[in-house]
Amino acid sequence: MKKILSQLFNRAIIQAFGDDFATVDPLIQRSQRAEFGDFQANFAMRLAKQLGMKPIEVAKVVVQKLNDPLVLKCEPSGPGFINIFLNDEALASLLPAMNNARLGVEITHQPETVVVDYANANVAKEMHVGHLRSIVIGDAIVRILEFLGHHVIRQSHLGDFGTQFGMLIEYLLDQGKDPTTYSVSDLDPLYKKSKEQFDLSDEFKERARNRVVALQQGDEKTLAIWQMLVKNSLQYFQQIYDKLDVLITEQDARGESFYNFMLKDVVDELMRLGIAHEDEGAIVVALDEWQDETGKPLVNIIRKRDGGYLYATTDLATAKFRMNELNATRIIYLTDARQKQHFAMLFATIKKAGWMPEGVRFEHIPFGAILGPDNKPFKTRSGESIKLIELLHEAERRAQTIAKNKNPQLSEDDIKHIAHCIGIGALKYADLRADKIKDYVFDWDKLLSFEGNTAPYLQNAYVRIASLFRKASLDVESYQHHHLTICNVYEHQLALQLLSFDDVLYAVSDNLSLHSLCDYLYDLASLYHRFYEECPILTSDDETRCSRLLFSALTAQTLKLGLSLLGIGTIERM
């Protein structure tokens, strides 16, 4: 709708003021209140400055040039806003374009190669609740960008190299037990014990560092243990990905070890370019954008005094690989907000080095923490991090109780399927509907509620429509080609919402604000609920009945597709 109205206003602006103003953005937005129309055009105040006119006069001139059957009327108001009211018949004529698998959403005319860096975990460590947001947000971004026609490369940047593996491998060998018998659940506490030993014993610390050297040099015994740790961890991570119904797989994992051979070249190149310099034995990049408490530029350390490399060095090598080898034009990183400065300094270093080709975008998408009811980081009662796999099992268990209570006649298999769909969907949606930069409070009762802006509410809206067609022994798809009419305000508002689906998807693909898609789906379900209550469907005359069934079918398909792009499933009955 925004695209169509923008084109109409662009033509009117050109007719009113000439071709020099062909690129003016009409700034079309949905109206927040019905009395101000369906949409608003807010360009007049900006254009008035260029023309030396009053905004309200600019608005009146453009409205006089606007002539299209889609627009019922336009009213200039206030300091220069234009309120746009759409014609019901013309609006209804646009809805048949949604009668396909893509619901009328066009594939982008400017496809990009996009790397999405998410679901990052550490080998030999359990995933905990803090990993949920990266996985869920990243998966939704991947799904939406792929749906719109971009080539998306999923990347899980594993922590699989460095001193911690020297510590862990040396500790495992000290136990005298075959390391291949350890699961990730076994390894997590052993890693903590190896860290304690590393901090307490200089002798163990020396052996651990020697073990890192052995790993870097490809020592057969050390390498075999390390490969076992990586293999077991990837299998464990995949169980979680499968439980979450996300697209990422073992094949998308590329650990820090992959970039190890590039690190020396990265440092050498930055030195040759004069970007990096030695500072008290370390190699650093000075960045004028940030200063310490004395006013001196902060530095990005890329090699330590002892010759070791840091996360910053690996991330520089990773960025170069993604630009030069994967040919990415957009690179998106998803991490918690605590890493915001790290990525800002990373991008500044890349730009300073001249490595970023024109047209390439780097984006860090920081997200807030998951909090418990006490507004503190969500943990167990004993104060430990909650294992992610246990959180997922708990979601299914709670949803299974709900499913049994709602419909005890269902088979065990049906209940398990419904419980998975509702429980995992509720977890993911609660995360996605929160503004990603903000912390959000985890509340089982709210996220599993069938009221309010939740996944169960949306899933139940879909079930209601499926039940409508099932009750009448009708096929949803058989109503896709019927004539549609708009007879009242409820149908008018529902039509507007349906036709705004592609606007929302393209906005999300640009700003990555997934909560706006959640809000769109919630508003759609709420509008359909009012339509369902106020507009008789099965008892209406044949023409009205068919039209309203088509409204219902389009709403169901939009809910299903919208939820699937968020990585959330739908069910036919509950």
C-alpha positions as CSV (number, residue, x, y, z in Angstrom):
1,M,0.0,0.0,0.0
2,K,2.8,2.5,0.8
3,K,4.5,1.7,-2.5
4,I,1.3,2.3,-4.4
5,L,0.4,5.5,-2.6
6,S,4.0,6.8,-2.9
7,Q,3.8,6.3,-6.7
8,L,0.5,8.2,-6.9
9,F,1.9,11.1,-4.9
10,N,5.2,11.2,-6.8
11,R,3.2,11.7,-10.0
12,A,1.1,14.4,-8.4
13,I,4.2,16.2,-7.0
14,I,5.8,16.1,-10.5
15,Q,2.7,17.5,-12.1
16,A,2.5,20.2,-9.5
17,F,6.1,21.3,-9.3
18,G,8.1,19.7,-12.2
19,D,10.6,16.9,-12.8
20,D,13.2,18.4,-10.4
21,F,11.1,17.0,-7.6
22,A,10.7,13.5,-8.9
23,T,12.7,12.0,-6.1
24,V,10.8,13.6,-3.2
25,D,9.7,10.9,-0.7
26,P,6.0,11.4,0.0
27,L,6.5,10.0,3.5
28,I,3.4,7.8,3.5
29,Q,2.4,6.4,6.9
30,R,-0.6,4.5,8.3
31,S,-2.9,6.8,10.2
32,Q,-3.2,6.2,13.9
33,R,-6.8,7.3,14.2
34,A,-9.7,6.5,11.7
35,E,-10.9,10.2,11.7
36,F,-7.5,11.1,10.0
37,G,-8.1,8.7,7.2
38,D,-6.4,5.4,6.3
39,F,-2.9,6.9,5.5
40,Q,-1.1,10.2,5.8
41,A,1.3,11.9,3.5
42,N,3.8,14.0,5.5
43,F,6.1,15.5,2.8
44,A,4.6,19.0,2.5
45,M,6.6,20.6,5.4
46,R,9.9,19.4,4.0
47,L,9.1,20.3,0.4
48,A,7.8,23.7,1.4
49,K,11.3,24.8,2.5
50,Q,12.6,24.1,-1.0
51,L,9.8,25.9,-2.7
52,G,9.5,28.9,-0.3
53,M,5.8,28.2,0.2
54,K,3.6,27.4,3.2
55,P,3.3,23.7,3.8
56,I,-0.5,23.8,3.8
57,E,-0.4,25.5,0.4
58,V,2.0,22.8,-1.0
59,A,-0.4,20.1,0.3
60,K,-3.4,21.7,-1.4
61,V,-1.6,22.0,-4.7
62,V,-0.6,18.4,-4.7
63,V,-4.0,17.2,-3.7
64,Q,-5.5,19.0,-6.7
65,K,-3.3,17.0,-9.0
66,L,-4.1,13.7,-7.4
67,N,-6.6,11.7,-9.4
68,D,-6.9,7.9,-8.9
69,P,-9.9,5.6,-8.2
70,L,-8.0,4.2,-5.2
71,V,-8.3,7.5,-3.3
72,L,-11.7,8.4,-2.2
73,K,-10.6,11.8,-0.8
74,C,-7.6,13.7,0.5
75,E,-7.8,16.3,3.2
76,P,-4.9,18.7,3.9
77,S,-4.9,19.4,7.6
78,G,-2.8,21.0,10.4
79,P,0.5,22.4,9.4
80,G,0.6,20.4,6.1
81,F,-0.4,16.8,6.7
82,I,-2.5,15.1,4.0
83,N,-5.1,12.7,5.3
84,I,-5.8,9.9,2.7
85,F,-9.2,8.1,2.6
86,L,-9.3,5.0,0.3
87,N,-12.1,3.8,-1.9
88,D,-13.7,0.5,-0.7
89,E,-14.3,-0.8,-4.3
90,A,-10.7,0.0,-5.4
91,L,-9.3,-1.4,-2.2
92,A,-11.2,-4.7,-2.6
93,S,-9.8,-5.0,-6.2
94,L,-6.3,-5.1,-4.8
95,L,-6.9,-8.1,-2.5
96,P,-7.0,-10.8,-5.3
97,A,-3.3,-10.1,-5.9
98,M,-2.7,-11.8,-2.5
99,N,-4.2,-15.1,-3.8
100,N,-0.9,-17.0,-4.1
101,A,1.6,-18.7,-2.0
102,R,3.5,-15.5,-1.4
103,L,0.3,-13.5,-0.6
104,G,1.3,-11.0,-3.3
105,V,4.7,-10.2,-1.7
106,E,7.2,-9.5,-4.5
107,I,10.8,-10.8,-4.5
108,T,13.2,-7.9,-4.1
109,H,14.6,-6.3,-7.3
110,Q,17.9,-5.7,-5.5
111,P,19.0,-9.1,-4.0
112,E,22.0,-9.1,-1.7
113,T,24.4,-11.7,-0.4
114,V,23.8,-11.4,3.4
115,V,25.8,-13.1,6.1
116,V,23.9,-13.5,9.4
117,D,26.2,-14.2,12.3
118,Y,24.1,-15.7,15.2
119,A,23.6,-18.7,17.4
120,N,27.2,-18.5,18.6
121,A,28.2,-20.9,21.3
122,N,31.3,-22.2,22.9
123,V,32.6,-25.8,22.4
124,A,32.4,-28.0,25.5
125,K,30.0,-25.7,27.2
126,E,26.2,-26.0,27.7
127,M,24.0,-23.5,26.0
128,H,22.1,-21.5,28.6
129,V,19.1,-19.2,28.5
130,G,21.3,-16.3,27.4
131,H,21.8,-18.0,24.0
132,L,18.1,-18.0,23.2
133,R,17.8,-14.5,21.9
134,S,20.6,-14.8,19.4
135,I,19.2,-18.0,18.0
136,V,15.6,-16.9,17.8
137,I,16.2,-13.4,16.4
138,G,18.8,-14.6,14.0
139,D,16.6,-17.4,12.6
140,A,13.7,-14.9,12.0
141,I,16.0,-12.5,10.2
142,V,17.3,-15.3,8.0
143,R,13.8,-16.5,7.1
144,I,12.5,-13.0,6.2
145,L,15.5,-12.1,4.1
146,E,15.4,-15.5,2.3
147,F,11.7,-15.1,1.6
148,L,12.3,-11.7,0.1
149,G,14.8,-13.1,-2.3
150,H,18.2,-12.4,-0.7
151,H,21.0,-15.0,-0.7
152,V,21.5,-15.6,3.0
153,I,24.6,-17.3,4.4
154,R,24.0,-18.5,8.0
155,Q,27.1,-18.5,10.2
156,S,27.6,-19.7,13.7
157,H,30.9,-18.3,14.9
158,L,31.9,-21.0,17.4
159,G,34.3,-20.4,20.3
160,D,36.5,-23.5,19.6
161,F,40.1,-22.3,20.0
162,G,42.4,-20.6,22.5
163,T,43.8,-21.0,26.0
164,Q,40.5,-22.5,27.4
165,F,41.1,-25.7,25.3
166,G,44.6,-26.0,26.5
167,M,43.2,-25.9,30.1
168,L,40.4,-28.4,29.4
169,I,42.4,-30.9,27.4
170,E,45.2,-31.0,30.0
171,Y,42.6,-31.4,32.8
172,L,40.9,-34.3,30.9
173,L,44.2,-36.0,30.5
174,D,45.0,-35.6,34.2
175,Q,41.7,-37.5,35.0
176,G,43.1,-40.6,33.3
177,K,39.8,-41.2,31.6
178,D,39.1,-41.6,27.9
179,P,38.1,-38.1,26.8
180,T,35.8,-39.5,24.1
181,T,33.4,-40.8,26.8
182,Y,32.5,-37.2,28.0
183,S,29.3,-35.6,26.9
184,V,28.8,-31.8,26.8
185,S,26.9,-32.0,30.1
186,D,30.0,-33.7,31.6
187,L,32.4,-31.2,30.1
188,D,30.7,-28.1,31.3
189,P,31.5,-28.6,35.0
190,L,35.0,-30.0,34.1
191,Y,35.7,-26.8,32.2
192,K,35.0,-24.8,35.3
193,K,37.3,-27.1,37.4
194,S,40.1,-26.7,34.8
195,K,39.8,-22.9,35.1
196,E,40.1,-23.2,38.8
197,Q,43.2,-25.3,38.4
198,F,44.6,-22.9,35.9
199,D,44.2,-20.0,38.3
200,L,45.6,-21.8,41.3
201,S,48.6,-23.8,39.9
202,D,51.5,-22.2,38.0
203,E,52.6,-25.7,37.0
204,F,49.2,-26.6,35.5
205,K,49.1,-23.1,33.8
206,E,52.4,-23.8,32.1
207,R,51.2,-27.3,30.9
208,A,47.9,-25.8,29.7
209,R,49.8,-23.2,27.6
210,N,52.1,-25.8,26.2
211,R,49.0,-27.8,25.3
212,V,47.7,-24.8,23.3
213,V,50.9,-24.7,21.4
214,A,50.6,-28.4,20.7
215,L,47.1,-27.9,19.4
216,Q,48.2,-25.0,17.2
217,Q,51.0,-27.1,15.8
218,G,48.7,-30.0,15.0
219,D,50.0,-32.5,17.6
220,E,48.1,-35.7,16.8
221,K,46.9,-36.7,20.3
222,T,45.9,-33.1,21.2
223,L,44.1,-32.6,17.9
224,A,42.2,-35.9,18.2
225,I,40.8,-34.8,21.7
226,W,40.0,-31.3,20.4
227,Q,38.2,-32.7,17.3
228,M,36.1,-35.0,19.7
229,L,35.2,-32.0,21.8
230,V,34.0,-30.1,18.7
231,K,32.1,-33.0,17.2
232,N,30.2,-33.8,20.4
233,S,29.4,-30.1,21.0
234,L,28.1,-29.7,17.4
235,Q,25.8,-32.7,17.9
236,Y,24.6,-31.3,21.2
237,F,23.9,-27.9,19.7
238,Q,22.0,-29.5,16.8
239,Q,19.6,-31.1,19.3
240,I,18.7,-27.7,20.6
241,Y,18.4,-26.2,17.1
242,D,16.1,-29.1,16.1
243,K,14.0,-28.6,19.3
244,L,13.7,-24.9,18.4
245,D,12.8,-25.6,14.8
246,V,15.5,-23.2,13.5
247,L,17.2,-23.4,10.1
248,I,20.8,-23.4,11.3
249,T,22.8,-26.7,11.1
250,E,26.2,-28.1,11.8
251,Q,27.3,-27.1,8.3
252,D,26.7,-23.5,9.2
253,A,29.3,-23.6,12.0
254,R,32.6,-22.0,11.3
255,G,34.7,-21.7,14.4
256,E,37.5,-19.3,15.5
257,S,40.0,-22.1,14.6
258,F,39.1,-21.7,10.9
259,Y,40.5,-18.2,10.9
260,N,43.6,-19.0,12.9
261,F,46.0,-19.2,9.9
262,M,44.9,-15.7,8.8
263,L,45.7,-13.8,12.0
264,K,49.4,-13.1,11.4
265,D,48.6,-11.7,7.9
266,V,45.9,-9.5,9.3
267,V,48.3,-7.9,11.8
268,D,51.1,-7.6,9.3
269,E,48.8,-5.9,6.8
270,L,47.6,-3.4,9.3
271,M,51.2,-2.6,10.2
272,R,52.1,-2.1,6.6
273,L,49.2,0.2,6.1
274,G,50.3,2.3,9.1
275,I,47.0,1.6,10.7
276,A,48.5,-0.5,13.6
277,H,51.6,0.3,15.7
278,E,53.5,-1.2,18.6
279,D,52.5,0.0,22.1
280,E,54.5,-1.4,25.1
281,G,55.1,-4.6,23.2
282,A,51.5,-5.1,22.0
283,I,50.2,-4.3,18.5
284,V,47.3,-1.9,18.6
285,V,45.0,0.3,16.3
286,A,44.3,3.7,17.7
287,L,40.8,4.9,17.2
288,D,40.1,8.6,17.6
289,E,36.3,8.1,18.0
290,W,36.8,6.9,21.6
291,Q,38.9,8.4,24.4
292,D,39.9,7.1,27.8
293,E,39.5,9.1,31.0
294,T,42.7,11.1,30.1
295,G,41.4,12.1,26.6
296,K,43.8,9.7,24.8
297,P,42.3,7.7,21.9
298,L,41.3,4.1,22.8
299,V,43.2,1.4,21.1
300,N,42.0,-1.9,19.6
301,I,44.5,-4.5,20.7
302,I,45.1,-7.0,17.9
303,R,48.2,-8.8,19.3
304,K,49.2,-9.2,22.9
305,R,52.7,-8.7,24.2
306,D,53.3,-12.4,24.3
307,G,52.4,-12.7,20.6
308,G,48.9,-14.1,21.3
309,Y,45.9,-12.9,19.3
310,L,42.5,-11.7,20.6
311,Y,38.9,-11.8,19.7
312,A,39.4,-8.5,17.8
313,T,42.0,-10.1,15.6
314,T,39.8,-13.1,14.8
315,D,36.8,-10.9,14.1
316,L,38.9,-8.8,11.7
317,A,40.0,-12.0,9.8
318,T,36.4,-13.2,9.8
319,A,35.1,-9.9,8.3
320,K,37.7,-10.0,5.5
321,F,36.8,-13.6,4.7
322,R,33.1,-12.8,4.6
323,M,33.7,-9.8,2.2
324,N,36.3,-11.4,0.0
325,E,35.5,-15.1,0.0
326,L,31.7,-15.2,0.7
327,N,31.2,-11.9,-1.3
328,A,28.8,-10.6,1.3
329,T,27.3,-7.1,0.8
330,R,25.5,-7.1,4.1
331,I,27.0,-8.6,7.3
332,I,24.7,-8.8,10.4
333,Y,26.1,-9.7,13.8
334,L,23.7,-10.7,16.6
335,T,25.1,-10.5,20.2
336,D,24.1,-9.2,23.5
337,A,24.4,-5.4,24.1
338,R,27.5,-5.8,26.2
339,Q,29.5,-6.2,23.0
340,K,28.3,-3.0,21.4
341,Q,31.6,-1.2,21.8
342,H,33.6,-4.2,20.6
343,F,31.7,-4.2,17.3
344,A,31.8,-0.4,16.9
345,M,35.6,-0.5,17.3
346,L,35.8,-3.5,14.9
347,F,33.8,-1.7,12.2
348,A,35.9,1.5,12.7
349,T,39.1,-0.5,12.3
350,I,37.8,-2.1,9.1
351,K,36.9,1.3,7.7
352,K,40.2,2.9,8.8
353,A,42.1,0.1,7.0
354,G,40.1,0.7,3.8
355,W,38.9,-2.9,3.7
356,M,35.2,-2.1,3.3
357,P,34.2,-1.9,-0.4
358,E,31.5,0.6,-1.4
359,G,28.1,-0.8,-0.9
360,V,29.0,-3.2,1.9
361,R,27.1,-2.8,5.1
362,F,28.2,-4.0,8.6
363,E,25.5,-4.1,11.2
364,H,25.6,-5.1,14.8
365,I,22.2,-6.0,16.3
366,P,22.6,-5.8,20.1
367,F,19.9,-7.3,22.2
368,G,19.0,-7.0,25.9
369,A,19.0,-9.6,28.6
370,I,16.2,-12.0,29.7
371,L,15.2,-11.1,33.2
372,G,13.4,-13.1,35.9
373,P,10.3,-11.8,37.8
374,D,12.7,-10.0,40.1
375,N,14.1,-7.9,37.2
376,K,17.5,-9.6,37.6
377,P,19.1,-12.0,35.1
378,F,17.0,-15.1,34.7
379,K,18.6,-17.9,36.7
380,T,17.7,-20.9,38.7
381,R,16.8,-20.5,42.4
382,S,20.3,-21.5,43.3
383,G,21.6,-18.7,41.2
384,E,23.0,-20.8,38.3
385,S,22.4,-20.1,34.6
386,I,19.4,-22.0,33.2
387,K,20.3,-24.6,30.7
388,L,18.6,-23.8,27.4
389,I,17.6,-27.4,26.7
390,E,15.9,-27.6,30.1
391,L,14.0,-24.4,29.4
392,L,12.7,-25.9,26.1
393,H,11.5,-29.1,27.8
394,E,9.8,-27.0,30.5
395,A,7.9,-25.0,27.8
396,E,6.7,-28.2,26.2
397,R,5.7,-29.7,29.5
398,R,3.6,-26.6,30.5
399,A,2.0,-26.4,27.0
400,Q,1.1,-30.1,27.2
401,T,-0.8,-29.5,30.4
402,I,-2.7,-26.7,28.7
403,A,-3.5,-28.8,25.6
404,K,-4.8,-31.7,27.8
405,N,-7.0,-29.3,29.7
406,K,-8.4,-27.7,26.6
407,N,-9.2,-30.9,24.7
408,P,-8.7,-34.1,26.7
409,Q,-10.1,-36.2,23.8
410,L,-7.0,-35.6,21.7
411,S,-4.5,-38.5,21.2
412,E,-1.1,-38.5,22.9
413,D,0.6,-37.8,19.6
414,D,-1.7,-34.9,18.8
415,I,-1.1,-33.5,22.3
416,K,2.7,-33.8,21.9
417,H,2.6,-32.0,18.6
418,I,0.3,-29.2,19.9
419,A,2.5,-28.9,23.0
420,H,5.6,-28.5,20.9
421,C,4.0,-26.0,18.6
422,I,2.5,-23.9,21.4
423,G,5.3,-24.2,23.9
424,I,8.3,-23.5,21.6
425,G,6.3,-20.9,19.7
426,A,5.4,-19.1,22.9
427,L,9.0,-18.9,24.0
428,K,10.2,-17.6,20.6
429,Y,7.4,-15.1,20.2
430,A,7.9,-13.6,23.7
431,D,11.5,-13.0,22.7
432,L,10.6,-11.6,19.2
433,R,7.8,-9.2,20.2
434,A,10.1,-7.5,22.8
435,D,12.1,-4.6,21.3
436,K,15.4,-6.5,20.9
437,I,17.6,-3.8,22.4
438,K,15.6,-3.8,25.6
439,D,15.7,-6.4,28.5
440,Y,12.5,-8.3,28.9
441,V,11.0,-10.1,31.9
442,F,10.4,-13.8,31.4
443,D,6.9,-14.8,32.6
444,W,5.5,-18.3,31.9
445,D,1.9,-17.3,32.5
446,K,2.0,-14.3,30.2
447,L,3.9,-16.0,27.3
448,L,1.6,-19.0,27.4
449,S,-1.6,-17.0,27.7
450,F,-4.3,-17.2,25.0
451,E,-5.1,-13.5,25.6
452,G,-3.0,-10.5,24.6
453,N,-0.1,-10.3,22.2
454,T,1.2,-13.8,22.4
455,A,1.9,-16.7,20.1
456,P,-1.0,-18.8,21.6
457,Y,-3.4,-16.0,20.8
458,L,-2.3,-15.9,17.2
459,Q,-2.2,-19.6,16.8
460,N,-5.7,-19.8,18.3
461,A,-6.9,-17.1,15.8
462,Y,-5.7,-19.4,13.0
463,V,-7.4,-22.4,14.6
464,R,-10.6,-20.4,14.8
465,I,-10.6,-19.8,11.0
466,A,-9.6,-23.4,10.3
467,S,-12.5,-24.5,12.5
468,L,-14.9,-22.2,10.6
469,F,-14.1,-23.8,7.3
470,R,-14.1,-27.3,8.9
471,K,-17.5,-26.7,10.4
472,A,-18.9,-25.8,7.0
473,S,-17.1,-28.6,5.3
474,L,-15.3,-26.1,3.1
475,D,-11.7,-25.9,1.8
476,V,-9.9,-22.7,2.5
477,E,-8.1,-22.7,-0.9
478,S,-11.4,-23.1,-2.8
479,Y,-12.4,-19.5,-1.8
480,Q,-9.3,-17.9,-3.1
481,H,-10.8,-16.8,-6.4
482,H,-14.2,-15.5,-5.3
483,H,-15.2,-11.9,-5.7
484,L,-14.6,-9.8,-2.7
485,T,-16.6,-6.8,-1.5
486,I,-16.2,-4.3,1.3
487,C,-19.4,-3.4,3.0
488,N,-18.5,-1.9,6.4
489,V,-15.8,-0.4,8.5
490,Y,-14.7,-3.8,9.9
491,E,-14.1,-5.2,6.4
492,H,-12.4,-2.0,5.4
493,Q,-9.9,-2.1,8.3
494,L,-9.2,-5.8,7.7
495,A,-8.5,-5.2,4.0
496,L,-6.1,-2.4,4.9
497,Q,-4.3,-4.7,7.3
498,L,-4.0,-7.6,4.9
499,L,-2.7,-5.3,2.1
500,S,0.0,-3.9,4.4
501,F,1.7,-7.3,4.9
502,D,4.4,-6.7,2.3
503,D,5.1,-3.1,3.6
504,V,5.8,-4.6,7.0
505,L,8.1,-7.4,5.7
506,Y,10.2,-4.9,3.6
507,A,10.5,-2.5,6.6
508,V,11.6,-5.4,8.8
509,S,14.2,-6.5,6.2
510,D,15.7,-3.1,6.3
511,N,15.5,-2.2,10.0
512,L,15.4,-5.7,11.5
513,S,12.8,-4.6,14.0
514,L,11.1,-8.0,14.3
515,H,8.6,-6.8,17.0
516,S,6.9,-4.8,14.3
517,L,5.9,-8.0,12.4
518,C,4.7,-9.4,15.7
519,D,2.6,-6.3,16.3
520,Y,1.3,-6.5,12.7
521,L,0.1,-10.1,13.2
522,Y,-1.5,-9.3,16.6
523,D,-3.3,-6.3,15.1
524,L,-4.5,-8.5,12.2
525,A,-5.8,-11.2,14.5
526,S,-7.5,-8.6,16.6
527,L,-9.2,-7.0,13.6
528,Y,-10.3,-10.4,12.4
529,H,-11.8,-11.1,15.8
530,R,-13.9,-7.9,15.6
531,F,-14.8,-8.7,12.0
532,Y,-15.9,-12.2,13.1
533,E,-18.0,-10.8,15.9
534,E,-19.7,-8.1,13.8
535,C,-20.0,-9.6,10.3
536,P,-22.1,-12.8,10.0
537,I,-20.3,-15.2,7.7
538,L,-22.0,-18.6,7.2
539,T,-25.5,-17.2,7.6
540,S,-25.1,-14.3,5.1
541,D,-26.4,-14.3,1.5
542,D,-24.3,-16.3,-1.0
543,E,-22.3,-13.3,-2.3
544,T,-21.5,-11.8,1.1
545,R,-20.8,-15.3,2.5
546,C,-18.2,-16.0,-0.2
547,S,-16.6,-12.6,0.2
548,R,-16.3,-13.0,4.0
549,L,-15.0,-16.5,3.6
550,L,-12.3,-15.1,1.3
551,F,-11.5,-12.5,4.0
552,S,-11.2,-15.3,6.4
553,A,-9.0,-17.4,4.1
554,L,-6.6,-14.5,3.4
555,T,-6.4,-13.8,7.1
556,A,-5.5,-17.4,8.0
557,Q,-2.9,-17.6,5.2
558,T,-1.3,-14.3,6.4
559,L,-1.2,-15.4,10.0
560,K,0.3,-18.8,8.9
561,L,3.0,-17.2,6.7
562,G,3.8,-14.4,9.1
563,L,4.3,-16.8,12.0
564,S,6.4,-19.1,9.8
565,L,8.7,-16.2,9.0
566,L,9.1,-15.8,12.7
567,G,10.0,-19.5,12.9
568,I,6.7,-20.3,14.7
569,G,4.3,-23.1,13.6
570,T,0.5,-23.2,13.4
571,I,-1.9,-26.1,14.1
572,E,-5.3,-26.9,12.6
573,R,-7.1,-27.7,15.8
574,M,-6.5,-27.2,19.5
